Amino acid sequence: MKHNEQVATGKYDTVKDTNSGFLVLTSDRLIWFERQGIMSRQVRPAVYIDLLEIGGIVKGGSLAHWVSIADSQGEHLFHFGRMSDEDFTAKLRGPIVQAAYRLRQKHDAQRIEQVKAEERAKTAVQMVTCKYCEAKVASDKERCWRCGASDFKPLNEAGDSKHLTESSSQ
């Protein structure tokens, strides 16, 4: 989205720096690219806003419209010119909120997967016996390496049942 100017001071009434540039939404952050000079086409990244740290996005101003994006670094004000509430929601706030939601889901899924991996690593691998072919199989395996069955009995039960059959035949 192209913008006329950006203000990173936190107060719209005490504007210290207004540079034209571009606000770019990536998969994990917002980046404000500001122009190097008045007539220059060169831009450089000036403000980085992490999507997971955004606290709020509001639009204000009756004559000079502005959008405030608050994060852990503070408030960032962007002046746009005229923008209706529908345009603000559809073109700016909506995509930012959706991208932040997708990023949070991705981080939550990674965290859940990491916890599951840690739980699997904590579980001690034991040797179990296949109910069908009596091959020894590690407890972390889903299928028997010999017959492909998925039913296992713990090794101590297999030893106990073998011991019972031997003692009953004597």
N, C-alpha and C positions, 0 to 999 in steps of 0.2 A: 504494500500500500504506500503510495507516495504522499508525503506530507510537506507542508510549507516550512515548519520550524519545529524545533524540539527544545524543551526547557528541562534541565535536570537539577534545578535548584530546590524543588519542593514547594515553592510558593509561586502561584501564577501572578501575584501582584508585584513581586520583586524579581522581575526577569533579568538575569545576568547574562545569559548566553542564548541566543536564538539562531540556530543554524538549520538550513534546509537539508533534507536528506530522506532516507527511506527506513521504514520499520519493517524488519523481515522476521517472519515466524518460521523457526526450524522445528524439528521434532522434539527438541528438549529446551529451547530457550527463544527469547525475543532478542533481536539485535538491532540497535539503532545505528545506521550508517550515516554519518554526516559528511557534507561536502567540505572540501578543503578550502575553497575560496568562493567568492561571489560568482564568478563566471566559470569556474572549474567544473569539470565533469568527474573528477577524481573524488572518491569517497573512502572513508576509513571507519572501522567499527569504533563507536564511542561509548555505547552503553550496552551491557549484557544483563538480561533479566532471566533468571532461571524459572522455568514454568512451574516447578514444584514449590517455589518460594513465593509465588504471587499471592498476595493477601486480598486484593480487590482491584476491580476495574470499574471506574465510573466516568461518566460524561457530564460536563457542565459548561456553564457560560451561556449568556444570552446573545451577546454580540460577537465576542471572540470565543469560539467554541474550543474546548480543550478536553483531553482525556487524561485521567490520572491512573497510573498503574503503580500500585504499592507492592513492595517486596521487602526482603530482609535488609536491603541496602537503604531503603527509604522510599520516598515518593518520586515518581518520574512523570513529568507533565509534557504532553505532546499537544501542540496546537495544529488543528486540521483545516480550519475554515468551516463552512457550513456543513453539518452532517445531521440528518434526521435520526430519531431514535431507532427507527427500523434499520437504517443503514449501519448505525453503530452496533446494533445487535447482530445483524447478518454478516457484516464485513469485518468487524473487529473483535468484539467481545465473544461472539459465538465460536469462531475458529480458535481463539486463544483458549477458551474454557474446554473445548473438545480436545485440543492437543494436550492440555494439562491433564485431563481425565485419562486419555490414552497412555500418557507417560506414567501416571500413577498406577494404572492397571499393570503396565509392563514391569514397573519396579516391584509391585506387590507379588506378581507371578514369579519374578526372579527370587524374591525373598522366600516365598513358599517353597520353591524348588531347592533353594539353598538349605532350608531347614530340613526338608525331606532327605536331602543328600547327607546332611550331618547325622540324622537319625539312622539312616542306613549304615553309615560308617560306624556308629556306636554299637550297632547290633553285632554281636559276636557270631562269626560263621561257625556252624557246627556241622558235623557229618550226620546225615540221615540215610535211611535205607529205603529204597524203592519198594513199594508193596508188591509189585508184580515180578520183578526180576532180581530183587534183593541186591542191586548194585549200590555202592556207596556214592552218595551225591552230596555236594555242599548245600547247606540250607538256604543260601542266597540264590540258588538256581531255581528256575521255574519248572524245568522239565528234566527228566532222567536222561543222562547222556547215552544210555544203552537202549532203552525201549521207548522213550519219549513220553512216559506217563507223568502226570502232575501230582499224583498222590504219594506222599512220603510218610514214613513213620520215624520217630526219633530213634537214634542208634541204641539208646539204652533199652527201649521197648523191644527192638529187634533182638538184642542180646538176651533179654529176659525171656522172650517167647522161644528162642532157640534153646535156652537153658531148660525151660519147662518141657519141651519136646524130648530133649535128651534124657531128662530125669524120668519121664513117664515111660520111656521105652526100655529103661533098665530093669 
